[in-house]
Amino acid sequence: MNNADFSGKTVIEKGVNPSSVSSACFIGVDVGSASVRAGVFDSHGQRLAFAVHPISQFHPRANVVEQSSAEIWQNACAVIKEAVALSGVAPQRVRSIDFDATCSLVVVGAQGESISVAEDGEAARDIIMWMDHRAAQETADINATGDDALRYVGGEVSIEMELPKVLWLKRHFPDRYRQAWRLFDLADYLVWRATGADVASVCTLTCKWNYLAHEQRFSQPLLQAVGLDDLPEKIPATILDLGVKAGQLQPDVALAGGLALVGSQPEGSLALISGTSNCHMLVNREPVMVPGVWGPYWGAMLPNGWLSEGGQSAAGALVEWTLRQHASWTDAQQQAEQQGISFYTIYTILNQWVDDLERREPFPTRHLHVLADHHGNRSPRANPHARGAVYGLTLEQGPDALARLYLATLQGIAYGTRHIIDSMNQAGHQITRVVMCGGATKNPLWLMEYANITGCDIHLASEEDAVTLGAALLGAVAAECYPTLPEAAALVRPLPPTRSSVHSMRLNMASTSRCMTMYNEHSG
């Protein structure tokens, strides 16, 4: 994550002193899989306004997912403008803009033009998304090198990371690869568009490009072994630490979630960012190698700390997909429409159905279990070819059937998180609490299942979109309004934790062995 600071490009207006910390405001921008979000925050970490715009995904064939950098940039500008307008803040008070984004590859030509990554050559589709699985052979070839650098990504590179995508492009479209001036991680691309600064973040390069930050180098033997020895020429030469200013906003431009969650109390705190997929981040003072878990990455989230990163390739996306497959989904939609509620609060109805089912059946998922590897297993199996499974299906129909499958899916994803926590603790971590942000935090049933199944208290930040807040905090440090990242993160206010319930814990303890057996049989 990088910062686009435009302090110094503004003028004093109506008595407002832009250099005053008390009057300063900061913008955090987060590009997720399906939307761009921007938040405006004051110097106390209080959100003043928030805006969100959807973005497109292109699925030309199975396991291929592309996006458009032009569309994402246009929507990033739009949400920033909208959020500033909603906040009522004078633009002169905004000290910084910080960008956070998914691990997606953007290919840019020498004149700044888009270079297509689409097999049919569609120019607008110049991004290979993180969830794209086209580079299976390239992933296998990189892992076959057995290079020592792979120890810092859990033992093998993930198909979701950037090197397999770059190698796929070079092998399948060598002319396009040669034309590429820059291969950007999406977050770095947005910084370049905003500032014109040809820089990369130590966070993006270390976490997604196999850059060894603790040694300030790539593994040349690894790159040479797979034919990517020219890669360093196609990425920015300047690599910035976290909280360092990338540049000033360009005159023609009108315009980090883990930091916000655990930056002030990193020891023993697992940050869980819940969205289309799940991301689990933990900072340790010493490097801890965990098979199947990415990292440890030096200085990638907090200075002088080692970041370990687990994840689940399908979380919110799996819940939505599961619901939409069921015949009773339309019944839930109709009931929601009758009550005049939004798509997000349709889960209130589903939770009511689960509550009603549990009143009649204390253990409704005793015989129904979901293995949530529908888009592969990111951690700790590190198997992109893993597949999901549902065990215990019957001919049951109606709302009870949907409620049962819905609950089993929530539990299956929570068991995946527990599997990651158990693996990290067995390797030497000591996780004592989980701090969450994202979509699951709006669902009290899912929070309770996370608490029950992990055995950890679940902590939430008072700011519901902690990723944009984390991005804004990085910008605040870059703008020199706070001396360190932990001091800036101290602005984040927690809510009371969600704790496990004894009733549900008995159910989950009884079914744990069966669920973990499914992991071993189907994704091992």
Buried (B, 14 or more C-beta within 10 A) or exposed (E): BBBBBBBEEBEEEEEBEBBEEEBBBBBBBBBBBBBBBBBBBBBEBBBBBBBBBEBEBBEEEEBBBBBBBBBBBEBBBBBBBBBBEBBEBBBBBBBBBBBBBBBBBBBBBEEEEBBBBBBEEBEBBBBBBBBBBBBBEBBBBBBEBEBEBBBBBBBBBBBBBBBBBBBBBBBBBEEBBEBBBBBBBBBBBBBBBBBBBBBBBBBBBBBBBBBBBBEEEBBBEBBEBBEBBEBBEBBBEEBBEBBBBBBBBBEEBEBBBBBBBBBBBBEBBBBBBBBBBBBBBBBBEEBBBBBBBBBBBBBBBBBEBBBBBBBBBBBBBBBBBBBEEBEBBEBBBEBBEEEEBEEEEBBBBBBBBBEEBBEEEEBBBEBBBBBBBBBBBBBBBBBBEBEBBBBBEEEEEEBBBBBBBBBBBBBBBBBBBBBBBBBBBEBEBEBEBBBBBBBBBBBEBBBBBBBBBBBBBBBBBEBBBBBBBBBBBBBBBBBBBBEEBBBBBBBBEEEEBBEBBEEBBEBBEEBEEEBBEBBEEBBE
